[in-house]
Amino acid sequence: MNKFLTTIVGCIFCCSSAAAQDWQLVWSDEFNTEGALDKATWNFEKGFARNEELQWYQPDNAFCKDGFLVIEARQETRENPLYKVGSTDWRSSRKNIEYTSSSVTTAGKKEFLYGRFEIKARIPTAGGAWPAIWTLGKDMEWPSNGEIDIMEYYRIKDVPHILANAAWGTDQRYHAKWASKAIPFTYFTGKDADWASKFHVWRMDWDETSIKLYLDDELLNEIPLSRTINGSLGNRANPFKQPHYLLLNLAVGGMHGGTPDASAFPMKYEIDYVRIYQKKKEIRSGEKWLDNNGEHINAHGGGVLYHEGKYYWFGEHKSETTSAALVGVTCYSSTDLCNWTNEGVAMPVSDDDSSDIVKGCTIERPKVVYNPRTKKFVMWFHLELKGKGYEAARAAVAVSDTPTGPYRFLRSGRVNPGRYPFDMTEKERKLKLNPNTYKEWWTPQWRVAVNKGLFLKNNLAGGQMSRDMTLFVDDDGKAYHIYSSEENLTLHIAELTDDYQDHTGKYIRIFPGGHNEAPAIFKKEGRYWMITSGCTGWDPNEARMFSATSIWGPWKQHPNPCIGKGADKTFGGQSTFILPLPDGEFIFMADMWRPKKPIDARYIWLPIGFDKEGKPSIEWKDAWSPK
C-alpha cells in the first residue's frame, strides 16, 4: 500500500476511534512536504543537550522526505566549539563532536492541556540508539514542569527496553519522582520478529484524572494525577495540569543509549505523523462537570461574570451532607465555558461567631458584577444567619479588587427599610392591613391583602425580605437587584447605587402573591425577559417567563419557555442565571438540586433560542458547543 493510501486509511481508523470517545483533531503534522520542517510549528535544540549523550543537535539532521519526518543520526567528526582544556563538564571536555542528530520541539508554538496524542513512527534499535517521544510542561524548571515519556527506547544494564514514564518535582533541585514502566524489547519481538522494521503507534490519553500511555493500543502505564504533586520547589503544584509541548529526538549513546554500532549509521528515526486530539468542547447538562483538578465543580446556585475575555463562575460551595456554608463562595474561570479552572474560595466564611457570615450560616445564589467607575467587583448574595432557619431573609454584599477575590464582606440586612415601592400610590400606602386578620393563607381575602401589600407593610420598618436573587446591569450601567420577597410571594426589582454597593430606595413589586423565586433576567433588542420558578422547595417545577419593555414594567407573563421532553419540570432543574455571550447569544443556567447529597448537585446550561417574533425558548440538548 502506498504512503498516501496508508495515511488515508490510518486517518479514517484513528478519527473514527477518536470520534467514538468524543475526541476531535485539533492539530496534526503529516510531514507531507519535502525538505525542512515548518518553522511556525517546530523549534530545534542545538548543541549537547543532556544525559552525557554523544550527539550534537543541529537542524540539518531533521527533514521531511516521502511523507515522513526523518531524524537522522550521523557519525561525523568536527571541532567542538564548547571545548575547554581541562574542563570537567561533559559538554566542554570533549575536543571533538563525533555524532550529530536532531531534537525538534513545539515549545511556545504548539502547547496543549490534556488530549490524545498519537505518533506513528519506526524507531531505530541498533546499538547507541536512544529515540524518544516526550512532553514537557511550559512553566517551571525541570522536573517541576513535569515530563511525560510517551516513548523511550534505551538500554537498562545493556538490555534494550521500551519505556513509558512520567516525572515530576521533589524538594531537591533536579531530582525527580518517577512513575516508570520499562518493558524488555524482547516482549515485543517475541510477538513479532519483524517488529523493528515496522511502524507503530504510540498514544497518550491525558485528562484531568490520569495519564495513560499506549503502544499499538496496549496500555503500558497508567499514572493517576492524584500522585503527581510537586515538592516544595514546584510549589506543591501538579505539573500535569498545565499545557505541555512535544519533543521528538534521536540521541546517541550517553547514559542509556549504549555503545554505538558503527555499521548502523546513518541511523534513521522516521515519524509518519503527529496527531493531537482533544475532547469536544461541549456542555453536557446533568452530568458531572470536572474542573482542572478532576473534581466536580462546586459552584451551585451561581452566576457568571465575563471580564476581559474570561468567564468567572461564582457559586455556593456545598458539602456532602449539608447546604450550610462551611467554606464560602467558590470561583472558577474559563475562556471557553467548557474547561474550568478552580480559582479557590472567592469569599470564605468567617470563624468569628459574631460575624454574619460565620461558618454554618446559609449563603445562596451569589452573583458578581464589575463596576468600571470604581474598578471594584461587587458580590451580592442571599444570607441566612446561622441557626435562624430562613427568618433573616437578608441581602449581603462584598467587594474585591480582582475577579477571583478575596472578597471583603461589607454588611447584610433587609432591603430598603422604610421605603415603599415607587409605583405604590399614596392611597395604597395609607391602607391599614392587620396581619392578624389574615392568618389563614390562600383565601380570596388573603390574596387581595397580599396584593395590596400585607407582607410589605409588615416588614416596612426593618426592610424587605430578600431570598432567591440575581443581579442585572443594564446598557446604561445602572445595576439592579432582583429578589424574591414577602415570604417568597412577590418579586422585587430594586435599583442599586452607582457603586453597586447599596440600594437607592427605588424599587417595584412584580406579580404580588405569584409565588415566584429563582429569578434570572436578560435583555435582548430592547426587551427584558425574566425566567423564574414556582416555590416547591428542592423539587423541580414548571418554569415561568415574563417580559417588559422597561425594567420598571409593566411586566407581562408568558407560557413556560421550556419545550420538549421534561419541560414541565424545567428538565429537572431550577433557574439561577442567564449568561449573555459576547456574540449576542444567551445561556440559561439552572441547578438540579440533590438535597440528600448537596455537593453532587448537577448543572443545566442550555442555549436560548428565539422564534420569529423574538420570543425565547429553551430545549433540552444532551450535548452542545458554545460558539
Backbone torsions as a table, in degrees:
resi	resn	phi	psi	omega
1	MET	NA	134.2	-179.0
2	ASN	-76.5	167.7	-173.6
3	LYS	-60.5	-38.6	-177.1
4	PHE	-63.4	-47.6	-179.9
5	LEU	-66.3	-38.3	178.1
6	THR	-59.7	-42.7	-179.9
7	THR	-63.7	-44.3	-178.5
8	ILE	-63.4	-48.0	-179.9
9	VAL	-63.1	-44.6	178.8
10	GLY	-61.3	-39.2	-179.4
11	CYS	-66.0	-42.2	178.6
12	ILE	-60.5	-44.8	-179.4
13	PHE	-63.3	-48.8	-176.5
14	CYS	-66.4	-42.6	-177.9
15	CYS	-67.2	-38.0	178.9
16	SER	-67.8	-38.0	177.0
17	SER	-64.0	-43.5	179.7
18	ALA	-66.1	-40.5	-178.5
19	ALA	-62.2	-34.3	-179.6
20	ALA	-61.9	-24.9	179.6
21	GLN	-110.6	23.1	177.3
22	ASP	62.0	34.9	173.5
23	TRP	-95.2	149.7	172.1
24	GLN	-134.6	143.2	-178.8
25	LEU	-69.3	123.2	-179.4
26	VAL	-109.1	-20.9	176.3
27	TRP	-166.2	145.9	174.0
28	SER	-153.9	159.8	168.0
29	ASP	-132.1	116.3	-178.7
30	GLU	-94.6	-5.4	176.1
31	PHE	56.8	41.6	-176.2
32	ASN	-91.9	3.3	174.6
33	THR	-101.3	148.5	-178.8
34	GLU	-85.5	140.9	173.2
35	GLY	101.6	-139.0	-171.0
36	ALA	-71.0	153.7	174.7
37	LEU	-69.1	157.8	178.7
38	ASP	-70.6	115.0	-177.8
39	LYS	-70.2	-15.7	176.8
40	ALA	-73.3	-16.5	-177.3
41	THR	-113.9	-38.8	-168.6
42	TRP	-113.4	141.4	170.3
43	ASN	-110.7	167.2	177.7
44	PHE	-124.0	129.8	168.0
45	GLU	-73.7	153.5	-177.2
46	LYS	-135.0	140.5	175.5
47	GLY	86.8	-163.9	174.7
48	PHE	-77.5	128.6	-169.6
49	ALA	-103.2	-58.6	-168.7
50	ARG	-163.9	167.9	168.8
51	ASN	59.7	24.0	179.9
52	GLU	55.1	31.3	-179.1
53	GLU	-69.2	158.6	-173.8
54	LEU	-85.6	-23.3	-171.3
55	GLN	-82.2	150.3	170.5
56	TRP	-101.8	120.5	-178.0
57	TYR	-80.1	135.4	178.2
58	GLN	-151.8	152.1	-176.2
59	PRO	-63.3	-31.0	-172.9
60	ASP	-60.3	-21.2	-174.3
61	ASN	-88.1	4.4	175.7
62	ALA	-122.7	127.1	-177.1
63	PHE	-157.6	158.0	178.2
64	CYS	-98.0	133.1	-179.8
65	LYS	-152.5	127.8	176.4
66	ASP	56.7	34.2	177.0
67	GLY	85.4	11.8	179.5
68	PHE	-127.7	150.8	163.9
69	LEU	-87.5	123.4	178.6
70	VAL	-109.3	120.5	170.6
71	ILE	-105.7	117.6	-169.8
72	GLU	-114.3	123.5	173.0
73	ALA	-93.2	131.4	-176.0
74	ARG	-125.4	148.2	174.3
75	GLN	-96.2	106.1	-179.1
76	GLU	-150.3	144.2	-173.2
77	THR	-112.2	131.6	172.6
78	ARG	-158.3	170.5	-175.2
79	GLU	-68.4	142.4	175.5
80	ASN	-85.5	114.3	-178.1
81	PRO	-67.7	-12.8	-179.8
82	LEU	-92.7	-2.9	-171.1
83	TYR	-61.9	133.7	174.9
84	LYS	-134.4	126.0	-179.8
85	VAL	-60.1	127.7	176.6
86	GLY	83.1	1.6	-179.8
87	SER	-67.1	145.7	175.9
88	THR	-102.9	-3.2	177.3
89	ASP	-80.6	131.5	-173.9
90	TRP	-62.5	-25.4	-179.6
91	ARG	-74.1	-33.8	-174.7
92	SER	-108.4	-3.1	179.2
93	SER	-85.4	-13.9	179.6
94	ARG	-84.7	125.8	-179.8
95	LYS	-71.7	-36.1	-175.7
96	ASN	-125.3	153.1	165.4
97	ILE	-85.9	128.2	-178.2
98	GLU	-112.0	-18.3	179.3
99	TYR	-139.7	146.9	173.4
100	THR	-126.2	155.6	177.4
101	SER	-162.8	-167.2	179.0
102	SER	-136.2	150.6	170.4
103	SER	-134.0	120.1	-177.0
104	VAL	-113.8	143.5	-176.8
105	THR	-139.3	159.5	176.3
106	THR	-106.2	18.4	-175.8
107	ALA	-55.0	129.7	178.0
108	GLY	76.2	-3.2	-176.4
109	LYS	-122.6	-44.8	175.9
110	LYS	-134.9	102.6	-179.1
111	GLU	-128.4	139.7	-170.5
112	PHE	-134.3	140.1	171.5
113	LEU	-107.3	108.6	179.9
114	TYR	71.8	160.6	177.1
115	GLY	140.7	-178.1	173.4
116	ARG	-108.5	119.3	178.8
117	PHE	-104.2	123.1	178.0
118	GLU	-123.4	127.1	179.4
119	ILE	-131.9	121.0	177.0
120	LYS	-101.3	125.1	-173.3
121	ALA	-151.4	158.9	169.7
122	ARG	-117.7	122.2	-172.0
123	ILE	-103.6	147.1	172.4
124	PRO	-77.0	143.6	-177.5
125	THR	-125.7	8.3	-178.7
126	ALA	-71.7	168.0	179.1
127	GLY	-55.3	133.1	-178.9
128	GLY	94.7	-17.6	-175.5
129	ALA	-73.8	133.9	176.8
130	TRP	-142.6	71.2	178.5
131	PRO	-79.4	155.5	-179.1
132	ALA	-152.5	151.1	167.9
133	ILE	-126.9	118.7	-174.9
134	TRP	-152.8	170.4	178.3
135	THR	-132.5	156.6	173.5
136	LEU	-133.8	144.4	175.4
137	GLY	-69.2	147.7	-174.1
138	LYS	-73.1	-23.8	-175.2
139	ASP	-117.6	149.7	177.4
140	MET	80.2	163.9	-178.3
141	GLU	-80.8	149.6	176.2
142	TRP	-65.9	139.0	3.2
143	PRO	-95.5	7.6	-178.3
144	SER	-68.5	-14.9	174.4
145	ASN	-78.7	-15.5	179.3
146	GLY	87.8	131.6	176.5
147	GLU	-127.0	134.1	174.6
148	ILE	-122.0	119.3	177.0
149	ASP	-98.3	95.2	178.1
150	ILE	-64.6	-35.2	175.3
151	MET	-154.0	132.2	163.7
152	GLU	-136.0	138.2	172.0
153	TYR	-117.0	115.3	175.4
154	TYR	-158.2	-179.6	-173.2
155	ARG	-102.8	136.0	172.6
156	ILE	-116.6	115.4	-173.1
157	LYS	52.9	41.8	177.0
158	ASP	67.6	13.1	176.5
159	VAL	-105.7	123.0	-178.3
160	PRO	-63.9	138.0	177.7
161	HIS	-137.5	156.3	165.7
162	ILE	-108.6	131.5	-173.8
163	LEU	-118.1	150.6	173.1
164	ALA	-136.1	111.3	-168.2
165	ASN	-135.1	166.2	164.0
166	ALA	-144.6	149.2	-179.1
167	ALA	-139.7	147.9	177.6
168	TRP	-145.1	179.0	-168.9
169	GLY	-84.8	160.9	177.3
170	THR	-126.0	-163.0	176.9
171	ASP	-83.6	-5.1	-175.9
172	GLN	-114.0	131.6	-176.8
173	ARG	-61.6	135.1	178.9
174	TYR	64.3	12.8	177.0
175	HIS	-108.8	121.1	-172.9
176	ALA	-104.2	154.4	166.9
177	LYS	-99.9	129.6	-173.0
178	TRP	-115.0	143.4	164.6
179	ALA	-118.4	98.0	-169.0
180	SER	-116.4	146.8	170.5
181	LYS	-135.0	116.1	-179.5
182	ALA	-114.5	121.1	-178.3
183	ILE	-112.9	123.8	178.4
184	PRO	-54.6	137.9	-177.6
185	PHE	-59.5	-27.5	-179.9
186	THR	-64.7	-20.6	176.5
187	TYR	-61.7	-37.7	-178.0
188	PHE	-83.3	-43.4	179.6
189	THR	-69.7	-22.1	175.4
190	GLY	-68.0	-28.4	178.0
191	LYS	-87.2	-26.7	-178.8
192	ASP	-151.1	106.9	-177.1
193	ALA	-62.1	-24.7	-179.7
194	ASP	-96.7	17.1	-174.9
195	TRP	-51.9	-45.0	-173.5
196	ALA	-67.8	-19.1	-178.6
197	SER	-90.0	-1.4	-173.2
198	LYS	-113.0	162.0	172.6
199	PHE	-83.9	146.7	-179.9
200	HIS	-136.7	157.4	-177.5
201	VAL	-108.2	117.6	172.4
202	TRP	-97.8	137.8	-174.7
203	ARG	-138.2	141.4	170.2
204	MET	-123.1	127.7	169.0
205	ASP	-107.3	116.8	-171.6
206	TRP	-129.4	122.5	176.3
207	ASP	-138.1	-163.5	-174.8
208	GLU	-67.8	-16.1	-173.5
209	THR	-110.3	-27.1	-174.1
210	SER	-161.5	166.2	169.8
211	ILE	-117.3	125.0	177.9
212	LYS	-120.1	126.6	-176.1
213	LEU	-114.3	127.6	-173.6
214	TYR	-124.0	154.6	167.9
215	LEU	-131.6	117.4	-177.0
216	ASP	50.4	46.8	177.2
217	ASP	70.4	4.5	175.9
218	GLU	-95.6	123.4	-179.8
219	LEU	-69.6	121.3	179.8
220	LEU	-98.8	-36.9	-175.7
221	ASN	-155.1	133.5	174.8
222	GLU	-122.1	125.7	-173.1
223	ILE	-122.9	107.7	177.1
224	PRO	-66.8	135.2	-179.6
225	LEU	-73.2	-10.8	174.2
226	SER	-65.7	-17.9	-179.4
227	ARG	-91.4	-21.5	-163.1
228	THR	-94.6	56.8	-178.4
229	ILE	-100.6	127.8	179.5
230	ASN	-62.1	158.9	170.2
231	GLY	-78.8	-164.4	-174.4
232	SER	-62.9	-33.7	-179.2
233	LEU	-67.4	-23.9	178.0
234	GLY	-102.1	20.7	174.9
235	ASN	59.5	25.5	179.8
236	ARG	57.5	23.1	-179.4
237	ALA	-88.2	166.4	175.9
238	ASN	-101.6	111.4	-174.3
239	PRO	-71.2	-10.6	-179.7
240	PHE	-97.9	18.3	172.0
241	LYS	-121.0	36.4	173.9
242	GLN	-139.1	161.6	178.1
243	PRO	-62.4	145.3	176.1
244	HIS	-121.0	154.9	172.8
245	TYR	-114.6	162.6	-172.9
246	LEU	-99.5	144.9	173.1
247	LEU	-129.7	137.2	172.6
248	LEU	-126.5	123.1	-177.8
249	ASN	-150.2	158.1	173.9
250	LEU	-125.1	106.5	176.7
251	ALA	-92.6	164.8	179.6
252	VAL	-131.1	129.2	174.9
253	GLY	64.5	-135.4	-179.2
254	GLY	73.7	-154.5	-173.8
255	MET	-63.7	-32.2	-172.6
256	HIS	-133.5	2.8	-178.9
257	GLY	-80.6	-20.9	-177.5
258	GLY	82.3	179.1	-179.2
259	THR	-74.5	125.9	-178.7
260	PRO	-62.4	139.0	175.2
261	ASP	-91.1	108.2	-173.9
262	ALA	-58.3	-31.3	-177.6
263	SER	-73.1	-12.1	-176.2
264	ALA	-87.8	-4.5	-176.6
265	PHE	-96.6	145.1	-2.9
266	PRO	-67.2	137.1	-176.6
267	MET	-97.4	130.3	-173.7
268	LYS	-115.3	132.0	172.5
269	TYR	-114.2	115.3	-171.7
270	GLU	-112.6	127.2	179.1
271	ILE	-114.7	121.9	-178.9
272	ASP	-77.1	-46.9	178.9
273	TYR	-159.1	160.8	168.9
274	VAL	-125.9	125.8	-179.3
275	ARG	-132.9	131.9	179.0
276	ILE	-117.6	121.7	175.7
277	TYR	-110.0	149.5	169.8
278	GLN	-133.3	154.8	179.3
279	LYS	-62.4	142.3	179.9
280	LYS	-55.7	138.7	177.7
281	LYS	-78.2	87.4	-175.7
282	GLU	-124.6	150.5	171.9
283	ILE	-102.9	124.4	-178.6
284	ARG	-120.9	98.2	-176.9
285	SER	-66.4	145.0	175.9
286	GLY	84.4	-10.2	178.6
287	GLU	-96.3	168.0	173.9
288	LYS	-68.8	133.4	176.9
289	TRP	-107.2	117.6	-176.8
290	LEU	-93.7	138.7	175.5
291	ASP	-87.7	-170.8	-178.5
292	ASN	-65.7	-14.8	177.4
293	ASN	-97.1	5.1	-179.7
294	GLY	77.7	16.9	-178.8
295	GLU	-110.9	146.6	178.8
296	HIS	-59.5	130.5	-177.4
297	ILE	-60.2	131.2	-175.8
298	ASN	-114.6	77.9	-176.9
299	ALA	-147.6	67.7	-170.7
300	HIS	-85.1	154.3	-178.7
301	GLY	58.1	32.7	-164.9
302	GLY	-93.5	-175.4	174.8
303	GLY	-146.8	162.9	-175.9
304	VAL	-123.2	132.3	174.1
305	LEU	-106.4	129.5	173.1
306	TYR	-100.8	121.3	-176.1
307	HIS	-145.2	120.9	176.2
308	GLU	50.0	50.2	172.9
309	GLY	82.1	6.1	-178.7
310	LYS	-133.4	146.3	177.6
311	TYR	-97.9	137.7	177.5
312	TYR	-122.7	119.7	-176.3
313	TRP	-104.7	119.4	179.0
314	PHE	-110.6	141.8	178.7
315	GLY	-165.0	175.0	179.7
316	GLU	-74.6	130.2	170.8
317	HIS	-83.1	119.0	-179.1
318	LYS	-109.9	153.5	-177.9
319	SER	-105.3	-179.3	-177.0
320	GLU	-63.8	-39.1	-170.2
321	THR	-121.7	-3.3	-176.7
322	THR	-145.9	150.0	173.5
323	SER	-94.7	-0.9	176.0
324	ALA	-61.8	149.3	-177.5
325	ALA	-78.7	102.8	177.0
326	LEU	-102.1	-14.1	-178.4
327	VAL	-122.7	-53.7	-179.7
328	GLY	135.1	-148.5	-179.9
329	VAL	-101.0	125.9	-179.3
330	THR	-96.8	161.1	179.1
331	CYS	-136.2	137.2	175.3
332	TYR	-129.0	150.3	-180.0
333	SER	-125.9	153.6	-179.2
334	SER	-158.1	153.5	172.5
335	THR	-106.6	-10.4	-175.4
336	ASP	-130.6	2.9	179.6
337	LEU	70.2	1.8	-178.6
338	CYS	-115.3	-36.5	-179.9
339	ASN	-110.0	119.1	-171.7
340	TRP	-117.9	135.1	177.9
341	THR	-102.9	129.2	178.2
342	ASN	-73.3	114.4	179.6
343	GLU	-93.2	2.5	176.8
344	GLY	93.3	-161.7	-177.1
345	VAL	-89.5	115.0	-178.4
346	ALA	-74.9	-39.7	176.4
347	MET	-137.6	104.9	-178.9
348	PRO	-77.8	153.9	170.6
349	VAL	-70.6	167.6	-175.8
350	SER	-103.3	152.7	172.5
351	ASP	-93.2	0.0	-179.4
352	ASP	-87.1	115.7	-177.4
353	ASP	-61.4	-19.8	-179.8
354	SER	-85.6	-7.1	-178.6
355	SER	-79.3	144.9	174.9
356	ASP	-61.9	-31.1	-175.7
357	ILE	-106.1	36.9	177.1
358	VAL	-63.1	149.5	178.7
359	LYS	-51.7	129.4	-177.9
360	GLY	104.1	-8.1	173.4
361	CYS	-70.9	-177.1	176.1
362	THR	-116.5	119.7	176.8
363	ILE	-116.5	123.3	-176.8
364	GLU	-133.4	147.8	169.9
365	ARG	51.5	52.4	177.3
366	PRO	-66.3	138.1	176.8
367	LYS	-133.5	144.9	-177.7
368	VAL	-126.8	136.0	173.1
369	VAL	-128.2	156.0	179.5
370	TYR	-106.3	134.1	177.7
371	ASN	-104.3	106.6	-176.0
372	PRO	-67.1	-22.0	179.8
373	ARG	-74.7	-46.2	-179.7
374	THR	-90.2	-13.6	-175.4
375	LYS	59.6	33.8	177.4
376	LYS	-111.4	147.0	170.9
377	PHE	-97.0	126.4	-171.8
378	VAL	-117.0	125.0	-179.7
379	MET	-110.7	129.7	170.1
380	TRP	-117.4	148.2	177.3
381	PHE	-155.8	161.7	175.2
382	HIS	-83.1	129.7	-177.1
383	LEU	-125.9	132.6	169.5
384	GLU	-119.2	134.8	-176.4
385	LEU	-71.5	148.7	-177.1
386	LYS	-59.3	131.5	175.7
387	GLY	75.2	7.8	-176.5
388	LYS	-111.9	12.9	-178.9
389	GLY	61.6	-131.8	180.0
390	TYR	-115.5	28.0	-176.9
391	GLU	-83.2	-22.8	-177.2
392	ALA	-70.7	-45.8	176.8
393	ALA	49.4	56.0	-175.0
394	ARG	-103.7	154.7	166.8
395	ALA	-100.9	137.8	-177.7
396	ALA	-128.4	152.2	-175.4
397	VAL	-136.1	143.8	176.5
398	ALA	-143.0	158.5	-177.4
399	VAL	-135.3	157.8	178.5
400	SER	-150.2	157.8	175.7
401	ASP	-89.2	-13.6	179.7
402	THR	-130.5	154.7	-176.8
403	PRO	-63.2	-33.8	-176.0
404	THR	-86.7	-4.4	178.6
405	GLY	93.1	-169.3	9.3
406	PRO	-75.3	144.9	177.3
407	TYR	-89.1	135.4	179.8
408	ARG	-95.4	117.0	-179.5
409	PHE	-66.3	130.0	-179.8
410	LEU	-98.1	-55.2	-175.8
411	ARG	-173.4	170.3	171.2
412	SER	-141.0	158.4	178.0
413	GLY	172.7	173.6	172.6
414	ARG	-69.0	167.5	-171.5
415	VAL	-103.3	136.3	172.5
416	ASN	51.1	55.4	178.2
417	PRO	-60.3	138.0	178.4
418	GLY	75.4	2.8	-177.3
419	ARG	-109.1	134.0	170.9
420	TYR	-89.5	155.1	171.0
421	PRO	-60.1	140.2	-171.7
422	PHE	-65.8	-20.7	-178.8
423	ASP	-93.6	6.4	175.6
424	MET	-85.3	126.8	-176.1
425	THR	-70.2	162.6	178.7
426	GLU	-61.6	-37.4	178.8
427	LYS	-63.5	-42.9	179.5
428	GLU	-66.4	-34.4	-179.7
429	ARG	-68.1	-34.8	-177.3
430	LYS	-81.2	-12.9	-178.6
431	LEU	-64.0	127.8	179.8
432	LYS	-90.7	129.0	178.1
433	LEU	-129.2	115.3	-178.8
434	ASN	-89.9	115.3	-178.8
435	PRO	-56.1	-31.5	-178.6
436	ASN	-64.9	-20.8	179.7
437	THR	-76.8	-18.2	-172.2
438	TYR	-125.5	46.4	-179.2
439	LYS	-69.7	-28.3	179.2
440	GLU	-89.8	118.5	-177.2
441	TRP	-80.0	159.6	169.5
442	TRP	71.5	7.1	172.9
443	THR	-77.4	160.4	177.5
444	PRO	-56.9	-38.9	-179.2
445	GLN	-66.9	-40.9	179.3
446	TRP	-62.0	-43.4	-179.8
447	ARG	-61.2	-41.8	177.7
448	VAL	-62.3	-42.6	-179.3
449	ALA	-64.9	-40.8	177.4
450	VAL	-61.1	-43.7	-179.7
451	ASN	-60.6	-33.3	-178.5
452	LYS	-87.3	-2.8	172.8
453	GLY	109.6	29.6	-178.6
454	LEU	-53.6	-54.5	-177.0
455	PHE	-77.5	-34.2	179.4
456	LEU	-59.7	-45.5	-177.9
457	LYS	-71.0	-33.6	179.1
458	ASN	-64.0	-30.2	-177.7
459	ASN	-102.0	7.4	-170.7
460	LEU	-58.5	-48.4	-173.9
461	ALA	-64.9	-44.7	-176.9
462	GLY	-85.6	-12.2	-178.8
463	GLY	107.4	159.8	-174.6
464	GLN	-82.2	144.3	175.5
465	MET	-59.6	145.8	175.6
466	SER	-139.5	111.4	177.8
467	ARG	-116.3	-120.0	-178.4
468	ASP	-48.4	132.0	-171.6
469	MET	-148.9	164.9	169.9
470	THR	-148.8	171.8	175.2
471	LEU	-120.7	152.7	177.1
472	PHE	-145.7	129.6	175.2
473	VAL	-109.0	122.1	-176.3
474	ASP	-82.1	174.6	-177.4
475	ASP	-60.7	-29.3	-178.4
476	ASP	-87.4	5.6	178.8
477	GLY	88.7	-6.0	176.3
478	LYS	-71.6	139.5	-178.7
479	ALA	-114.4	149.9	-176.4
480	TYR	-135.5	144.3	176.7
481	HIS	-106.6	116.7	-179.8
482	ILE	-111.0	125.0	-171.6
483	TYR	-149.2	156.6	176.2
484	SER	-85.3	125.6	-173.3
485	SER	-131.9	-176.2	176.3
486	GLU	50.8	56.0	-178.4
487	GLU	58.6	39.1	178.4
488	ASN	66.3	15.9	-178.2
489	LEU	-89.4	-26.6	-170.4
490	THR	-139.0	137.0	174.9
491	LEU	-85.9	142.9	172.7
492	HIS	-118.8	144.3	168.7
493	ILE	-117.3	117.1	-175.1
494	ALA	-121.0	134.1	179.0
495	GLU	-76.0	139.9	175.3
496	LEU	-97.5	157.7	176.8
497	THR	-66.5	169.5	-175.4
498	ASP	-61.0	-26.5	178.5
499	ASP	-91.2	2.6	177.6
500	TYR	66.7	13.3	-173.0
501	GLN	-106.4	2.7	179.1
502	ASP	-158.1	176.2	179.0
503	HIS	-101.3	144.8	179.7
504	THR	-82.3	-16.7	-174.5
505	GLY	99.3	-6.6	179.4
506	LYS	-94.2	122.1	179.6
507	TYR	-158.5	164.7	175.9
508	ILE	-132.4	164.0	173.3
509	ARG	-106.4	144.8	178.5
510	ILE	-123.7	127.9	175.3
511	PHE	47.7	64.9	177.9
512	PRO	-54.5	134.5	-179.5
513	GLY	76.8	5.1	-177.4
514	GLY	-77.7	-11.5	177.2
515	HIS	58.3	54.0	178.0
516	ASN	-104.1	140.0	172.0
517	GLU	-141.5	-177.5	178.9
518	ALA	55.0	51.8	-178.0
519	PRO	-70.8	142.6	173.8
520	ALA	-141.2	133.1	-169.0
521	ILE	-134.6	148.1	172.3
522	PHE	-152.4	170.0	-178.3
523	LYS	-130.8	132.5	178.2
524	LYS	-141.0	125.2	176.9
525	GLU	51.3	45.8	173.7
526	GLY	82.6	-1.1	179.9
527	ARG	-114.9	136.1	177.5
528	TYR	-91.0	136.3	177.2
529	TRP	-125.2	137.0	178.5
530	MET	-130.5	132.3	176.0
531	ILE	-114.7	133.6	-180.0
532	THR	-134.2	-179.2	172.5
533	SER	-126.9	166.6	169.0
534	GLY	-78.4	-179.8	-176.9
535	CYS	-106.8	95.1	178.9
536	THR	-129.3	33.8	179.3
537	GLY	64.9	-133.8	-179.3
538	TRP	-82.4	-8.2	-175.9
539	ASP	-83.9	137.5	179.9
540	PRO	-70.2	154.0	176.7
541	ASN	-144.0	-175.7	-176.5
542	GLU	-76.8	130.5	179.0
543	ALA	-67.7	152.2	174.0
544	ARG	-116.1	157.0	179.2
545	MET	-139.6	141.7	-178.9
546	PHE	-135.4	158.1	176.8
547	SER	-145.3	159.1	177.6
548	ALA	-159.3	155.8	175.9
549	THR	-93.9	-7.5	173.6
550	SER	-133.3	145.2	177.9
551	ILE	-58.9	-26.2	-178.0
552	TRP	-90.9	7.7	175.7
553	GLY	86.6	-173.6	7.7
554	PRO	-73.2	147.2	-179.9
555	TRP	-98.2	138.1	-178.8
556	LYS	-115.0	136.2	179.0
557	GLN	-89.0	142.4	178.4
558	HIS	-122.5	167.1	175.8
559	PRO	-64.4	167.1	176.3
560	ASN	-47.9	125.6	179.9
561	PRO	-74.9	-16.5	-178.5
562	CYS	-76.7	139.8	-179.4
563	ILE	-131.8	153.8	177.3
564	GLY	91.0	-170.9	-177.1
565	LYS	-60.8	130.3	179.4
566	GLY	85.7	0.7	-176.6
567	ALA	-64.3	-31.4	-176.8
568	ASP	-68.1	-13.8	177.3
569	LYS	-122.0	21.9	-178.3
570	THR	52.3	40.1	177.4
571	PHE	59.3	24.3	178.7
572	GLY	90.0	9.1	-176.6
573	GLY	-126.1	-177.1	177.6
574	GLN	-136.9	133.6	-175.9
575	SER	-56.8	146.3	174.9
576	THR	-135.9	-31.6	-175.1
577	PHE	-167.5	153.6	170.5
578	ILE	-121.5	119.9	-174.6
579	LEU	-96.9	115.7	172.6
580	PRO	-79.8	133.4	179.0
581	LEU	-96.4	157.3	-177.9
582	PRO	-58.5	-26.8	-178.5
583	ASP	-86.2	6.4	178.3
584	GLY	93.9	-2.0	176.7
585	GLU	-85.7	170.6	-177.6
586	PHE	-137.7	145.3	176.8
587	ILE	-117.0	127.2	173.7
588	PHE	-84.4	122.5	-179.3
589	MET	-110.2	134.7	179.1
590	ALA	-145.9	162.9	178.7
591	ASP	-115.7	137.8	172.0
592	MET	-99.9	96.0	-172.3
593	TRP	-69.7	144.4	175.7
594	ARG	-132.9	80.8	-171.7
595	PRO	-62.0	-24.3	178.9
596	LYS	-77.4	-21.0	175.8
597	LYS	-146.1	77.3	-170.9
598	PRO	-54.4	-36.1	-176.4
599	ILE	-63.0	-22.7	-176.1
600	ASP	-92.9	8.3	175.9
601	ALA	-56.2	142.2	-176.1
602	ARG	-107.9	170.7	-174.4
603	TYR	-117.4	144.3	172.3
604	ILE	-117.1	118.2	173.0
605	TRP	-125.8	117.6	-177.1
606	LEU	-133.3	144.1	177.6
607	PRO	-70.9	144.2	176.7
608	ILE	-93.4	125.5	176.4
609	GLY	-98.3	165.3	-178.8
610	PHE	-137.6	137.6	177.9
611	ASP	-84.7	-173.2	-175.4
612	LYS	-63.3	-27.5	179.4
613	GLU	-88.4	0.5	179.5
614	GLY	85.1	13.6	-179.4
615	LYS	-82.5	131.2	-176.7
616	PRO	-73.6	152.3	171.3
617	SER	-147.1	153.0	-178.2
618	ILE	-130.3	121.6	-178.9
619	GLU	-121.0	139.3	-179.6
620	TRP	-64.3	137.2	172.3
621	LYS	-134.0	128.9	177.9
622	ASP	-62.5	-37.4	179.5
623	ALA	-152.6	142.4	176.2
624	TRP	-156.6	160.5	-176.5
625	SER	-117.6	126.3	173.8
626	PRO	-63.0	148.8	180.0
627	LYS	-73.1	NA	NA
